[in-house]
Amino acid sequence: MQRSNALRPLSWEHHAALVTGNRIKRGLSRGASPQVMRDYLRHAWANDIEHHFAMEEAAFTTKQSWVRIGVNERDHMLGDHAEFRRLVEQVEGATSDAALRSALAAFADLLVLHVRFEERVLFPAIERLFSRDELEDVGSYLSREHSDACLTWEPAFWK
C-alpha cells in the first residue's frame, strides 16, 4: 500500500508493532514463560509503543482537519490507545500465569487489529482530508520524533 511520505515513519513503526504482537502470539501458542513475555512487552511498551501512541495523538489531534475525519475513526484510534493503556495495567497487575497469558493475548490481538485499522482506514482518511500544509507539518514532526524500534530480544521466546 502506497503511503504518503508524511505518514511513513508511523507505518515503519507499525511494522515493528506487528512483529511485537505476532511474537507474543507465537510465544503464547508455544507455551513460553508468561513472565518473559511480560518483560518483552514492558520493553516494547516503554521503548516503542507508548511513544508511538503519543506521537499519533500529538500529530493528528492538533490539526484543524482532524475534525473532518469521521467520529468513528477518531474514537476508534483514541479508544484503542486507552484500551492498550488499560491492558498494560492488567499485564502488570496479573496475579496468576493464566491472568497474565489472557492479558498478553488481548494486548497482542488488539495490537494487530489496531495496526490494520490505522493502515487501512485511518491513514487513508488523514491523507485524503488533511491539507498539504497539515500533512507537511505532520511529516516534519514525525520525522523529528521517530526512532527505530528495537526488535532484538533475548530469549527469543517466540521460536
Residue frames as qw, qx, qy, qz and C-alpha x, y, z in Angstrom:
[[0.000, 0.890, 0.456, 0.000, 0.00, 0.00, 0.00],
 [0.397, 0.449, -0.023, 0.800, 1.41, 3.38, -1.00],
 [0.406, -0.740, -0.409, 0.348, 1.68, 5.71, 1.98],
 [0.169, 0.948, -0.025, 0.269, 2.28, 9.45, 1.94],
 [0.542, 0.375, -0.455, 0.599, 5.80, 10.46, 2.92],
 [0.287, -0.576, 0.267, -0.718, 4.35, 12.29, 5.92],
 [0.828, -0.338, 0.167, -0.414, 2.98, 9.10, 7.50],
 [0.782, 0.331, -0.524, 0.071, 5.78, 6.69, 6.58],
 [0.078, 0.427, -0.729, 0.530, 7.52, 6.90, 9.97],
 [0.642, -0.144, 0.441, -0.610, 4.32, 5.63, 11.60],
 [0.913, 0.243, -0.184, -0.269, 3.98, 2.85, 9.04],
 [0.493, 0.446, -0.692, 0.280, 7.56, 1.74, 9.79],
 [0.225, -0.291, 0.685, -0.628, 6.66, 1.67, 13.47],
 [0.828, 0.035, 0.109, -0.548, 3.52, -0.28, 12.63],
 [0.768, 0.321, -0.553, -0.025, 5.70, -2.97, 11.11],
 [0.194, 0.326, -0.761, 0.526, 7.59, -3.23, 14.40],
 [0.543, -0.134, 0.418, -0.715, 4.27, -3.35, 16.29],
 [0.891, 0.155, -0.216, -0.369, 3.11, -6.26, 14.13],
 [0.562, 0.335, -0.711, 0.256, 6.34, -8.08, 14.89],
 [0.138, -0.268, 0.659, -0.689, 5.76, -7.48, 18.61],
 [0.730, -0.013, 0.200, -0.653, 2.15, -8.67, 18.51],
 [0.873, 0.245, -0.370, -0.204, 2.97, -11.74, 16.46],
 [0.351, 0.373, -0.766, 0.389, 5.90, -12.67, 18.70],
 [0.378, -0.179, 0.598, -0.684, 3.64, -12.61, 21.74],
 [0.845, 0.131, -0.015, -0.518, 1.00, -14.67, 19.92],
 [0.745, 0.333, -0.577, 0.024, 3.62, -17.25, 18.90],
 [0.094, 0.352, -0.752, 0.549, 5.07, -17.32, 22.39],
 [0.614, -0.093, 0.402, -0.673, 1.64, -17.97, 23.85],
 [0.893, 0.219, -0.183, -0.349, 0.93, -20.75, 21.37],
 [0.670, 0.362, -0.610, 0.219, 4.29, -22.36, 22.18],
 [0.761, -0.562, -0.317, 0.058, 3.82, -22.20, 25.93],
 [0.450, 0.431, -0.317, 0.715, 6.59, -19.67, 26.56],
 [0.355, -0.351, -0.573, 0.650, 7.09, -18.22, 30.01],
 [0.007, -0.873, -0.431, -0.230, 4.46, -15.54, 30.61],
 [0.432, -0.801, -0.008, 0.415, 6.95, -13.65, 32.79],
 [0.478, -0.154, 0.451, 0.738, 9.46, -13.47, 29.92],
 [0.182, 0.570, 0.587, 0.545, 6.71, -12.24, 27.59],
 [0.242, -0.913, -0.312, 0.104, 5.67, -9.66, 30.19],
 [0.475, -0.576, 0.202, 0.633, 9.26, -8.40, 30.29],
 [0.373, 0.179, 0.581, 0.701, 9.27, -8.23, 26.50],
 [0.008, 0.786, 0.534, 0.312, 6.01, -6.28, 26.45],
 [0.379, -0.833, -0.133, 0.382, 7.32, -3.91, 29.12],
 [0.456, -0.311, 0.382, 0.741, 10.35, -3.24, 26.94],
 [0.228, 0.401, 0.630, 0.625, 8.31, -2.74, 23.75],
 [0.152, -0.863, -0.479, -0.046, 5.81, -0.52, 25.57],
 [0.401, -0.793, -0.023, 0.458, 8.38, 1.70, 27.25],
 [0.400, -0.378, 0.453, 0.701, 10.70, 1.98, 24.26],
 [0.093, 0.083, 0.691, 0.712, 8.38, 1.97, 21.26],
 [0.086, -0.548, -0.786, -0.275, 4.62, 1.61, 21.58],
 [0.208, -0.756, -0.447, 0.430, 3.82, 4.23, 24.21],
 [0.174, -0.479, 0.220, 0.832, 5.85, 6.86, 22.33],
 [0.077, 0.185, 0.752, 0.628, 4.18, 5.86, 19.06],
 [0.105, -0.705, -0.700, -0.031, 0.73, 6.49, 20.52],
 [0.221, -0.734, -0.175, 0.618, 1.81, 9.85, 21.93],
 [0.180, -0.231, 0.479, 0.828, 3.19, 10.82, 18.51],
 [0.008, 0.424, 0.782, 0.456, -0.04, 9.90, 16.75],
 [0.175, -0.783, -0.561, 0.202, -2.15, 11.80, 19.25],
 [0.232, -0.657, 0.037, 0.716, 0.08, 14.88, 19.06],
 [0.189, -0.107, 0.606, 0.765, 0.44, 14.77, 15.27],
 [0.051, -0.406, -0.774, -0.483, -3.20, 14.29, 14.40],
 [0.214, -0.719, -0.647, 0.136, -5.42, 15.71, 17.11],
 [0.227, -0.590, -0.086, 0.770, -3.81, 19.16, 16.99],
 [0.114, -0.002, 0.559, 0.821, -4.63, 19.68, 13.30],
 [0.442, 0.238, 0.132, -0.855, -7.77, 21.51, 12.21],
 [0.573, 0.179, -0.604, -0.525, -8.56, 18.83, 9.62],
 [0.050, 0.031, -0.954, 0.295, -8.85, 16.26, 12.42],
 [0.426, 0.262, 0.487, -0.716, -12.45, 17.42, 12.87],
 [0.619, 0.375, -0.316, -0.613, -13.27, 16.33, 9.30],
 [0.277, 0.171, -0.945, -0.039, -12.25, 12.74, 9.96],
 [0.641, -0.386, -0.506, -0.430, -15.19, 10.58, 10.92],
 [0.512, -0.595, 0.368, -0.499, -16.05, 10.43, 14.59],
 [0.990, -0.106, 0.042, -0.086, -15.91, 6.62, 14.41],
 [0.770, 0.409, -0.261, 0.414, -12.32, 6.69, 13.12],
 [0.018, 0.660, -0.397, 0.637, -11.18, 9.27, 15.69],
 [0.707, -0.461, 0.281, -0.456, -12.92, 7.48, 18.55],
 [0.988, 0.080, -0.124, 0.042, -11.59, 4.13, 17.35],
 [0.577, 0.486, -0.398, 0.522, -7.96, 5.30, 17.44],
 [0.153, -0.561, 0.427, -0.692, -8.24, 7.07, 20.77],
 [0.851, -0.304, 0.118, -0.411, -10.32, 4.26, 22.29],
 [0.930, 0.163, -0.271, 0.188, -7.77, 1.66, 21.23],
 [0.337, 0.533, -0.461, 0.624, -4.97, 3.73, 22.75],
 [0.487, -0.490, 0.348, -0.634, -6.88, 3.91, 26.03],
 [0.971, -0.107, -0.027, -0.210, -7.53, 0.16, 25.90],
 [0.744, 0.360, -0.419, 0.377, -3.82, -0.54, 25.39],
 [0.013, -0.543, 0.486, -0.685, -3.02, 1.51, 28.48],
 [0.764, -0.324, 0.221, -0.512, -5.61, -0.47, 30.44],
 [0.975, 0.112, -0.192, -0.004, -4.21, -3.76, 29.15],
 [0.461, 0.492, -0.525, 0.519, -0.67, -2.78, 30.17],
 [0.373, -0.460, 0.462, -0.660, -2.00, -2.17, 33.68],
 [0.935, -0.097, 0.047, -0.338, -3.73, -5.55, 33.53],
 [0.812, 0.335, -0.410, 0.246, -0.47, -7.23, 32.45],
 [0.163, 0.512, -0.545, 0.644, 1.36, -5.52, 35.31],
 [0.504, -0.336, 0.419, -0.676, -1.29, -6.44, 37.84],
 [0.837, 0.031, -0.468, -0.282, -1.78, -10.06, 36.79],
 [0.482, -0.557, 0.577, -0.353, -1.53, -12.32, 39.84],
 [0.813, -0.034, 0.580, -0.016, -1.54, -15.67, 38.05],
 [0.272, -0.209, 0.716, 0.608, 0.01, -17.13, 34.91],
 [0.251, 0.530, 0.785, 0.199, -3.46, -17.63, 33.44],
 [0.053, 0.911, 0.288, -0.292, -4.42, -13.98, 34.01],
 [0.207, -0.653, 0.406, 0.604, -1.10, -12.84, 32.58],
 [0.314, 0.067, 0.808, 0.494, -1.48, -15.02, 29.48],
 [0.200, 0.729, 0.654, 0.017, -5.01, -13.69, 28.98],
 [0.030, -0.907, -0.045, 0.419, -3.88, -10.06, 29.22],
 [0.276, -0.446, 0.602, 0.602, -0.91, -10.68, 26.91],
 [0.319, 0.321, 0.820, 0.349, -3.19, -12.36, 24.36],
 [0.144, 0.863, 0.463, -0.141, -5.67, -9.48, 24.48],
 [0.139, -0.799, 0.224, 0.540, -2.84, -6.96, 24.01],
 [0.307, -0.224, 0.739, 0.556, -1.31, -8.85, 21.08],
 [0.293, 0.530, 0.771, 0.196, -4.66, -9.39, 19.36],
 [0.080, 0.921, 0.283, -0.256, -5.61, -5.73, 19.71],
 [0.256, -0.644, 0.388, 0.608, -2.18, -4.58, 18.51],
 [0.310, 0.060, 0.785, 0.534, -2.53, -6.48, 15.24],
 [0.161, 0.720, 0.667, 0.105, -6.11, -5.27, 14.70],
 [0.118, -0.879, -0.118, 0.447, -5.18, -1.70, 15.62],
 [0.269, -0.422, 0.527, 0.687, -2.33, -1.53, 13.10],
 [0.244, 0.328, 0.801, 0.438, -4.60, -2.88, 10.37],
 [0.044, 0.848, 0.510, -0.137, -7.27, -0.30, 11.23],
 [0.158, -0.804, 0.103, 0.564, -4.84, 2.60, 11.12],
 [0.266, -0.269, 0.664, 0.645, -3.15, 1.48, 7.90],
 [0.147, 0.333, 0.838, 0.407, -6.38, 0.59, 6.07],
 [0.078, -0.800, -0.585, -0.107, -8.87, 3.15, 7.42],
 [0.304, -0.854, -0.154, 0.393, -7.39, 5.98, 9.48],
 [0.396, -0.414, 0.365, 0.734, -4.30, 6.84, 7.46],
 [0.245, 0.366, 0.650, 0.620, -6.13, 6.90, 4.11],
 [0.105, -0.872, -0.476, -0.044, -8.70, 9.25, 5.70],
 [0.380, -0.748, 0.049, 0.542, -5.92, 11.51, 7.01],
 [0.398, -0.114, 0.532, 0.739, -4.20, 11.54, 3.62],
 [0.124, 0.569, 0.666, 0.466, -7.48, 12.44, 1.96],
 [0.216, -0.869, -0.434, -0.102, -8.72, 15.07, 4.44],
 [0.470, -0.663, 0.006, 0.583, -5.64, 16.86, 5.76],
 [0.375, 0.916, -0.081, -0.119, -4.41, 19.80, 3.75],
 [0.773, 0.441, -0.251, 0.381, -0.99, 19.63, 2.09],
 [0.031, 0.688, -0.411, 0.597, 0.38, 22.03, 4.73],
 [0.741, -0.463, 0.290, -0.391, -1.03, 19.93, 7.56],
 [0.992, 0.078, -0.019, 0.093, 0.48, 16.76, 6.11],
 [0.539, 0.584, -0.333, 0.508, 3.84, 18.52, 5.73],
 [0.308, -0.655, 0.401, -0.562, 3.65, 19.66, 9.38],
 [0.925, -0.249, 0.183, -0.219, 2.75, 16.14, 10.47],
 [0.901, 0.322, -0.150, 0.248, 5.59, 14.71, 8.39],
 [0.250, 0.676, -0.414, 0.556, 8.13, 17.14, 9.84],
 [0.570, -0.548, 0.376, -0.483, 7.00, 16.36, 13.38],
 [0.985, -0.073, 0.115, -0.103, 7.04, 12.60, 12.83],
 [0.744, 0.496, -0.284, 0.346, 10.47, 12.70, 11.21],
 [0.003, -0.667, 0.475, -0.574, 11.87, 14.55, 14.24],
 [0.642, -0.404, 0.416, -0.502, 10.18, 12.27, 16.78],
 [0.959, 0.142, -0.188, -0.159, 10.59, 8.90, 15.06],
 [0.196, -0.619, 0.760, -0.032, 13.10, 6.41, 16.39],
 [0.601, 0.191, -0.734, -0.251, 13.76, 2.93, 15.10],
 [0.854, -0.388, 0.068, -0.341, 12.21, 0.15, 17.12],
 [0.073, -0.522, 0.842, -0.112, 14.48, -2.23, 18.93],
 [0.883, 0.037, -0.201, -0.422, 13.42, -5.68, 17.76],
 [0.515, 0.283, -0.770, 0.249, 16.27, -7.61, 19.34],
 [0.643, -0.489, 0.259, -0.529, 15.29, -9.55, 22.42],
 [0.501, 0.175, -0.837, 0.133, 16.67, -12.47, 24.33],
 [0.381, -0.046, 0.893, 0.237, 15.44, -15.01, 24.97],
 [0.345, 0.105, -0.510, -0.781, 13.65, -15.47, 21.66],
 [0.412, 0.080, 0.775, -0.473, 10.55, -16.97, 23.31],
 [0.662, 0.461, 0.060, -0.588, 8.59, -16.94, 20.06],
 [0.413, 0.483, -0.722, -0.275, 10.83, -19.52, 18.34]]
